[in-house]
Amino acid sequence: MSPPRPWEAIDFKLQPAQYMQAVLQSAITDNDPIQWQLGKHPVNGWVHAPWMAQDRDPFNGLTFERQSLKFELHPNQTQGHTNYAVGIYNAIAARAFAKMWADPADPSTVDFAMEPGAVAVKLLFSTAPDAEVPYLKGSISVDVCDDHVQRKARLAQVDIAVRDTDANSLTGWLFGTFIYSSDTATTFSWSDVHPFTLQWGNDKDVWPTGLHIPPDAFPATAAALPALSESWYDPFYRDRLWAWRVSKGVTPWTGLFGRSNGPIDNPVSSCLSCHNTAADFGHGSDELPFTRPAPAWVAEVLAGTAPRPELKSYFETRGADVPILQGTLALDYSLQAMKGILNFRAWAKCRGDNVQGDIAPYTGPKPKDLVAGSQECERFLQASGDVFADTLAPPPDDNSVMSSEAPPGDLMDDLVFGGRDTQLPMDQRSARE
C-alpha cells in the first residue's frame, strides 16, 4: 500500500495554495536535507529522467531554459538573462520511466503513463543580478556554465506537476509554480518560496478578442480579462508582477490571457498547453514537427480576429493519453520523457543505427534528418559522452555543452522553452487596436 499523500486530502480548487505547499513539502522533506543529491535518501526514491545528459550543464547538471527578456522579472531588469533548471521525479513517477526503459537498447513508449501520486519538481535558476532583480537576493545559488562562462544562478522559480485522479475530468494533471521573493533576506528560507499559480485545465474557450490593455490601465488590466475557471493565481504576486510589466510596456501576463505560467515561462503559452505537446513522433531526429503559437497569432486575437485553429488546438484540454497530433503517441504530459526518447534515437542514428519507435514515423512536416558522420552528429555524440566516439574533435576548452554550438536538442527550444524572443510589447498591441 502506498503511503498517504497529504495533498490528496485538500481540494485544489478551494485551497490551491495549501495543495501546492503540501506537494512541495514532500519534495523538501526528502531532498533538502541532502542538498538535492538524488540517490542519497535512505527511503524515498527521487530520480532524473533518463537520456537527458547531453542537454545538461557540466557543473551541476542543469538544463537550459527560456531566457527572461528585459523587464519580464522586474522594472530594473535592463537586459535578458538566461535561466537553468533541474527536474526530479518521485518514486511513483519513476515507475513509468522504468517501464519505458525496461530494455535500455529498445525503449517502448506504448502506454506510457504515470500513476496517481506521481510528482515532478523542477528548480529554476536565473543568472539575473541583485541590481536588476532585487527580490532574488538571498536565494540559493549554483554555478552554471553560461555560454562558456562560469556564472552564479539563483533559485527564482519552482515548478510542480502532480498526477491526481481528482483532475481526471480534464487532463489528469495539475501544474503549479512557486516564486522566490524576499526584499530583505540575506540567507535562503523555503518560507520565501511562495505559491504563485496552479492550473488543472486550459480554459479552452477563453479568447478575449479585441481586448484593449493600454499601458496605463493597471490595475484594471487583470479585471479586463475574462474569468478563468481552470487556474488560480495568488493575487498579490500576480498583480505586482503585472504592474511591473505594464509600467515597462511589455506583455503583463505570464501565460496567455492570464493562463497559468511562471515569470520565467513563455507568455503566449501555459503550463499544461506546453506539456501536452509531449509525444513520440516515431523518428530518429530530435527536432519536432510541431509549431508553437506565434506572437503574431496572439496579436490577431487582440486586434479582434477569431483565434486561428492552430492556436485553439494548442490550448485544447486533452486527457493524458490523447496526443496533440494524429499518428503520434501521447507521453502523458512529460516533456522529459519525450526528450529522452528523441535523444536516444538521435544517438543511435548518429552511430549508424536506424532506431525507430513503436509507431510508424509521423508523416506530417518532417524536420531535418540526422546523418551519421555529419557535424551535427559528431557534436551530439560528443555531448552524449559516447565511448565509441573516440575520433571526434575535442570538446570546447571549458568542456561546456551549453553554448551556441549546443547539440541538436537545442533545436527544440521553440517548442519546449517558448523561444528566446517571445514577447508582445504593449505599444504594438495598442497600435493594432
Secondary structure per residue as TSV (DSSP state, phi and psi in degrees):
chain	resnum	aa	ss	phi	psi
A	1	M	-	360.0	136.4
A	2	S	-	-73.5	149.1
A	3	P	-	-64.8	156.2
A	4	P	-	-61.9	145.0
A	5	R	-	-111.5	107.8
A	6	P	G	-56.3	-34.7
A	7	W	G	-67.4	-22.2
A	8	E	G	-72.3	-12.3
A	9	A	G	-88.7	1.0
A	10	I	S	-112.6	133.3
A	11	D	-	-78.1	111.2
A	12	F	T	-67.8	-21.8
A	13	K	T	-78.7	-33.2
A	14	L	T	-89.2	-32.3
A	15	Q	-	-133.5	64.6
A	16	P	H	-62.6	-40.9
A	17	A	H	-64.9	-41.5
A	18	Q	H	-65.9	-39.5
A	19	Y	H	-59.6	-48.9
A	20	M	H	-61.2	-42.7
A	21	Q	H	-62.3	-38.6
A	22	A	H	-65.1	-38.3
A	23	V	H	-67.5	-49.4
A	24	L	H	-63.0	-37.1
A	25	Q	H	-61.8	-32.4
A	26	S	H	-64.1	-38.3
A	27	A	H	-72.9	-39.3
A	28	I	H	-63.6	-45.1
A	29	T	H	-58.0	-40.3
A	30	D	H	-79.0	-39.3
A	31	N	H	-108.9	-29.8
A	32	D	G	-64.6	-40.4
A	33	P	G	-61.9	-22.7
A	34	I	G	-108.4	20.6
A	35	Q	T	56.4	36.3
A	36	W	T	59.3	31.8
A	37	Q	-	-94.1	100.9
A	38	L	T	-64.8	149.0
A	39	G	T	93.2	-11.5
A	40	K	-	-99.8	-4.6
A	41	H	-	-76.6	132.7
A	42	P	S	-72.1	-19.4
A	43	V	S	-123.5	-62.9
A	44	N	-	-85.9	135.0
A	45	G	-	-96.8	123.4
A	46	W	-	-117.8	142.8
A	47	V	B	-137.1	162.9
A	48	H	-	-91.7	157.7
A	49	A	-	-71.5	139.7
A	50	P	S	-67.2	155.0
A	51	W	S	61.9	40.4
A	52	M	-	-110.5	2.6
A	53	A	G	-59.3	-38.1
A	54	Q	G	-70.7	-7.9
A	55	D	G	-107.1	6.7
A	56	R	B	-97.9	144.1
A	57	D	-	-63.5	141.7
A	58	P	T	-74.1	-14.6
A	59	F	T	-84.1	-52.4
A	60	N	T	-131.0	12.0
A	61	G	-	72.7	24.8
A	62	L	-	-84.4	153.9
A	63	T	E	-106.6	152.5
A	64	F	E	-72.7	135.5
A	65	E	-	-116.6	179.1
A	66	R	-	-59.0	141.7
A	67	Q	-	-77.2	141.1
A	68	S	B	-83.9	117.0
A	69	L	-	-74.9	163.6
A	70	K	T	-59.7	141.7
A	71	F	T	72.8	0.2
A	72	E	S	-73.1	-31.1
A	73	L	S	-98.5	-28.6
A	74	H	-	-168.5	150.7
A	75	P	T	-61.9	-21.6
A	76	N	T	-81.7	-6.8
A	77	Q	-	-77.8	102.5
A	78	T	-	-94.6	-3.0
A	79	Q	S	-150.4	166.7
A	80	G	-	-74.1	149.9
A	81	H	B	-135.6	143.4
A	82	T	-	-83.1	155.3
A	83	N	E	-128.8	148.2
A	84	Y	E	-133.5	157.0
A	85	A	E	-149.1	160.3
A	86	V	E	-138.8	131.3
A	87	G	E	-111.2	142.6
A	88	I	E	-133.6	158.0
A	89	Y	E	-129.7	142.7
A	90	N	-	-77.5	177.3
A	91	A	H	-62.5	-32.8
A	92	I	H	-67.0	-45.7
A	93	A	H	-63.4	-35.4
A	94	A	H	-61.0	-28.4
A	95	R	H	-63.1	-33.5
A	96	A	H	-67.3	-40.9
A	97	F	H	-66.0	-38.7
A	98	A	H	-62.2	-39.8
A	99	K	H	-66.8	-43.2
A	100	M	H	-60.8	-40.5
A	101	W	T	-104.0	25.2
A	102	A	S	-56.1	-38.9
A	103	D	S	-107.8	102.6
A	104	P	T	-60.1	-22.9
A	105	A	T	-91.2	-6.1
A	106	D	S	-151.8	69.1
A	107	P	-	-64.5	146.4
A	108	S	-	-117.0	129.5
A	109	T	-	-99.9	-0.3
A	110	V	T	-63.7	129.5
A	111	D	T	59.1	29.5
A	112	F	-	-63.8	123.2
A	113	A	-	-159.8	143.9
A	114	M	-	-98.6	144.4
A	115	E	-	-81.3	159.7
A	116	P	T	-54.0	137.1
A	117	G	T	98.4	-9.6
A	118	A	-	-64.9	136.7
A	119	V	E	-134.7	135.1
A	120	A	E	-118.6	140.7
A	121	V	E	-129.0	132.4
A	122	K	E	-124.7	124.7
A	123	L	E	-96.9	125.8
A	124	L	E	-114.9	132.1
A	125	F	E	-119.1	139.1
A	126	S	E	-112.9	142.7
A	127	T	-	-86.8	3.7
A	128	A	-	-63.7	134.7
A	129	P	-	-82.2	165.7
A	130	D	T	-54.9	-40.8
A	131	A	T	-60.9	-27.9
A	132	E	T	-99.7	-31.4
A	133	V	-	-132.7	79.1
A	134	P	G	-63.5	-25.7
A	135	Y	G	-73.4	-5.6
A	136	L	G	-87.6	-5.9
A	137	K	T	-59.2	131.6
A	138	G	T	93.1	-8.2
A	139	S	S	-75.0	163.4
A	140	I	-	-56.6	136.1
A	141	S	E	-120.5	147.7
A	142	V	E	-135.1	158.3
A	143	D	E	-85.1	137.6
A	144	V	E	-132.3	153.9
A	145	C	E	-95.8	97.1
A	146	D	E	-103.5	100.5
A	147	D	T	53.7	51.1
A	148	H	T	71.8	12.0
A	149	V	E	-123.0	133.7
A	150	Q	E	-76.6	123.1
A	151	R	E	-133.2	163.8
A	152	K	E	-92.7	136.7
A	153	A	E	-127.5	140.3
A	154	R	E	-115.7	146.9
A	155	L	E	-59.6	120.8
A	156	A	E	-117.6	-27.8
A	157	Q	E	-150.3	145.5
A	158	V	E	-129.1	124.1
A	159	D	E	-105.4	145.5
A	160	I	E	-127.7	151.1
A	161	A	E	-136.1	133.3
A	162	V	E	-133.2	128.4
A	163	R	E	-87.2	115.5
A	164	D	-	-136.5	126.6
A	165	T	G	-62.3	-24.3
A	166	D	G	-68.3	-12.6
A	167	A	G	-102.6	8.8
A	168	N	T	-64.1	-24.9
A	169	S	T	-68.2	-16.1
A	170	L	T	-115.0	-86.3
A	171	T	T	-115.4	-19.4
A	172	G	S	87.8	-6.5
A	173	W	E	-124.1	152.1
A	174	L	E	-123.1	133.5
A	175	F	E	-118.1	132.6
A	176	G	E	-135.4	159.1
A	177	T	E	-133.5	132.8
A	178	F	E	-106.6	153.0
A	179	I	E	-124.9	144.2
A	180	Y	E	-85.1	131.5
A	181	S	-	-155.4	118.6
A	182	S	-	-152.5	125.3
A	183	D	S	-87.8	-8.9
A	184	T	S	-127.9	-18.0
A	185	A	-	-67.3	143.5
A	186	T	S	-112.4	-13.5
A	187	T	S	-128.2	156.3
A	188	F	-	-79.0	142.6
A	189	S	-	-144.1	140.2
A	190	W	G	-66.0	-16.5
A	191	S	G	-68.4	-14.9
A	192	D	G	-94.1	6.5
A	193	V	E	-100.6	109.4
A	194	H	E	-107.9	139.4
A	195	P	E	-59.0	131.1
A	196	F	E	-112.8	-48.2
A	197	T	E	-158.3	152.0
A	198	L	E	-138.1	140.3
A	199	Q	E	-135.4	138.7
A	200	W	S	-130.0	-1.2
A	201	G	-	-159.2	168.6
A	202	N	-	-96.6	3.1
A	203	D	-	44.6	58.7
A	204	K	T	-62.9	-17.6
A	205	D	T	-100.4	6.5
A	206	V	-	-88.1	101.5
A	207	W	-	-137.3	87.3
A	208	P	-	-78.2	72.7
A	209	T	T	-63.2	139.6
A	210	G	T	76.7	13.7
A	211	L	-	-58.9	132.5
A	212	H	-	-115.0	118.0
A	213	I	-	-127.5	87.4
A	214	P	-	-67.4	154.8
A	215	P	T	-58.4	-25.0
A	216	D	T	-100.8	17.2
A	217	A	-	-86.6	-11.0
A	218	F	T	-68.2	139.1
A	219	P	T	-90.0	11.4
A	220	A	H	-72.0	-11.5
A	221	T	H	-61.2	-43.8
A	222	A	H	-63.5	-39.6
A	223	A	H	-68.9	-24.3
A	224	A	H	-72.5	-19.0
A	225	L	S	-82.2	149.0
A	226	P	-	-66.1	154.2
A	227	A	-	-67.2	139.8
A	228	L	-	-104.8	134.3
A	229	S	S	-108.6	-5.7
A	230	E	S	-119.9	22.4
A	231	S	E	-156.8	165.2
A	232	W	E	-139.6	144.7
A	233	Y	E	-126.6	148.6
A	234	D	-	-71.6	118.5
A	235	P	H	-63.8	-33.1
A	236	F	H	-64.8	-52.2
A	237	Y	H	-72.0	-35.3
A	238	R	H	-63.0	-49.7
A	239	D	H	-65.5	-36.1
A	240	R	H	-64.5	-45.7
A	241	L	H	-65.9	-42.6
A	242	W	H	-61.4	-41.6
A	243	A	H	-62.1	-42.8
A	244	W	H	-59.5	-47.4
A	245	R	H	-66.9	-43.4
A	246	V	H	-62.0	-36.6
A	247	S	H	-63.4	-21.6
A	248	K	T	-107.7	5.7
A	249	G	T	74.2	28.3
A	250	V	S	-115.7	168.5
A	251	T	-	-51.7	121.7
A	252	P	-	-73.0	-41.3
A	253	W	-	-78.4	154.2
A	254	T	S	-91.6	-23.9
A	255	G	S	-126.2	153.9
A	256	L	G	-54.5	122.9
A	257	F	G	54.6	33.8
A	258	G	G	91.8	4.7
A	259	R	-	-64.8	166.3
A	260	S	S	-74.0	127.1
A	261	N	-	-168.4	156.4
A	262	G	-	-87.1	167.8
A	263	P	T	-59.6	-28.3
A	264	I	T	-81.5	-13.6
A	265	D	S	-86.5	175.8
A	266	N	-	-75.2	118.8
A	267	P	T	-72.9	-6.1
A	268	V	T	-105.5	22.0
A	269	S	S	-132.5	-160.3
A	270	S	-	-159.4	166.1
A	271	C	H	-55.8	-54.1
A	272	L	H	-69.6	-39.1
A	273	S	H	-65.2	-38.9
A	274	C	H	-66.3	-48.2
A	275	H	H	-71.3	-21.8
A	276	N	T	-69.8	-11.1
A	277	T	T	-79.1	-4.3
A	278	A	-	-64.0	116.8
A	279	A	E	-158.6	160.6
A	280	D	E	-98.0	119.2
A	281	F	-	-94.5	-0.6
A	282	G	-	73.2	17.8
A	283	H	S	-126.9	176.1
A	284	G	S	-104.0	13.3
A	285	S	-	-98.2	159.5
A	286	D	S	-114.6	30.5
A	287	E	S	-98.0	160.5
A	288	L	-	-115.8	149.9
A	289	P	S	-84.3	1.3
A	290	F	-	-93.8	139.9
A	291	T	-	-103.8	129.9
A	292	R	-	-74.7	163.1
A	293	P	-	-60.3	136.2
A	294	A	-	-94.4	145.3
A	295	P	H	-54.3	-31.7
A	296	A	H	-62.8	-35.0
A	297	W	H	-64.4	-40.0
A	298	V	H	-66.8	-40.3
A	299	A	H	-60.2	-35.8
A	300	E	H	-62.7	-42.3
A	301	V	H	-64.3	-43.8
A	302	L	H	-64.1	-28.8
A	303	A	T	-83.3	-3.3
A	304	G	T	109.5	2.9
A	305	T	-	-86.9	141.3
A	306	A	-	-61.1	144.0
A	307	P	-	-63.4	144.3
A	308	R	-	-62.9	150.3
A	309	P	H	-57.1	-36.1
A	310	E	H	-63.8	-38.6
A	311	L	H	-69.7	-43.6
A	312	K	H	-63.4	-38.9
A	313	S	H	-61.1	-38.2
A	314	Y	H	-61.4	-29.5
A	315	F	T	-107.1	17.1
A	316	E	-	-65.4	151.0
A	317	T	-	-95.5	111.6
A	318	R	-	-115.5	148.1
A	319	G	-	-66.6	163.1
A	320	A	T	-63.0	-20.4
A	321	D	T	-105.3	13.3
A	322	V	-	-107.2	114.5
A	323	P	-	-75.5	155.7
A	324	I	S	-75.4	-25.5
A	325	L	S	-123.3	137.0
A	326	Q	T	-64.6	147.1
A	327	G	T	85.3	10.6
A	328	T	S	-124.9	168.3
A	329	L	E	-108.4	125.3
A	330	A	E	-65.3	143.3
A	331	L	-	-117.8	41.6
A	332	D	T	50.8	45.8
A	333	Y	T	64.1	17.6
A	334	S	-	-104.8	100.9
A	335	L	H	-67.4	-30.2
A	336	Q	H	-75.3	-29.9
A	337	A	H	-63.4	-43.6
A	338	M	H	-62.4	-45.7
A	339	K	H	-65.3	-38.8
A	340	G	H	-62.6	-43.3
A	341	I	H	-63.6	-44.3
A	342	L	H	-61.8	-43.2
A	343	N	H	-62.1	-43.9
A	344	F	H	-61.2	-47.5
A	345	R	H	-66.9	-36.4
A	346	A	H	-64.7	-40.9
A	347	W	H	-61.0	-47.7
A	348	A	H	-62.9	-42.5
A	349	K	H	-66.2	-38.9
A	350	C	H	-68.6	-20.9
A	351	R	T	-89.6	-0.7
A	352	G	T	100.8	3.9
A	353	D	-	-101.1	122.8
A	354	N	-	-88.4	76.4
A	355	V	-	-82.8	126.4
A	356	Q	-	-113.4	173.7
A	357	G	-	-91.9	-162.6
A	358	D	S	-83.3	-0.9
A	359	I	S	-129.8	164.7
A	360	A	-	-65.3	145.6
A	361	P	-	-54.6	141.9
A	362	Y	-	-53.6	134.1
A	363	T	-	-99.3	3.8
A	364	G	S	-78.4	-157.8
A	365	P	S	-54.3	126.2
A	366	K	-	-100.5	140.2
A	367	P	-	-75.2	172.0
A	368	K	-	-60.2	135.8
A	369	D	-	-79.7	149.0
A	370	L	-	-87.0	135.4
A	371	V	-	-120.7	122.8
A	372	A	T	-54.2	134.0
A	373	G	T	92.0	-10.3
A	374	S	S	-74.4	165.3
A	375	Q	H	-61.6	-39.1
A	376	E	H	-61.4	-41.8
A	377	C	H	-68.0	-38.6
A	378	E	H	-61.5	-44.1
A	379	R	H	-65.3	-39.6
A	380	F	H	-64.7	-45.6
A	381	L	H	-64.0	-38.6
A	382	Q	H	-62.7	-46.2
A	383	A	H	-65.5	-26.6
A	384	S	H	-76.9	-11.3
A	385	G	T	69.5	32.5
A	386	D	-	-65.1	118.4
A	387	V	T	-68.9	-14.9
A	388	F	T	-90.4	-3.9
A	389	A	-	-97.8	50.6
A	390	D	T	-69.5	-21.0
A	391	T	T	-92.0	2.9
A	392	L	S	-74.0	158.7
A	393	A	-	-62.6	150.7
A	394	P	-	-63.7	155.0
A	395	P	-	-69.8	168.8
A	396	P	-	-56.6	164.5
A	397	D	T	-56.4	-34.5
A	398	D	T	-95.6	9.3
A	399	N	-	60.8	22.2
A	400	S	-	-82.9	139.8
A	401	V	-	-108.6	-0.5
A	402	M	S	-99.2	79.5
A	403	S	S	-147.8	-177.4
A	404	S	T	-66.3	-14.4
A	405	E	T	-107.8	36.3
A	406	A	-	-69.0	164.5
A	407	P	-	-63.6	167.8
A	408	P	G	-61.7	-12.6
A	409	G	G	-58.7	-29.0
A	410	D	G	-66.8	-13.0
A	411	L	G	-70.4	-7.6
A	412	M	G	-84.2	-1.9
A	413	D	H	-52.3	-41.7
A	414	D	H	-59.3	-31.4
A	415	L	H	-88.7	-58.7
A	416	V	H	-72.0	-38.4
A	417	F	T	-106.1	-0.1
A	418	G	-	76.9	14.1
A	419	G	-	76.1	173.0
A	420	R	S	-108.6	2.2
A	421	D	S	-130.8	23.0
A	422	T	-	-83.6	99.4
A	423	Q	-	-155.5	138.9
A	424	L	-	-116.4	93.5
A	425	P	-	-58.8	146.2
A	426	M	H	-59.7	-39.0
A	427	D	H	-66.4	-31.0
A	428	Q	H	-67.3	-39.2
A	429	R	H	-65.8	-43.7
A	430	S	H	-61.8	-37.4
A	431	A	H	-64.7	-35.5
A	432	R	H	-75.0	-24.6
A	433	E	-	-86.0	360.0
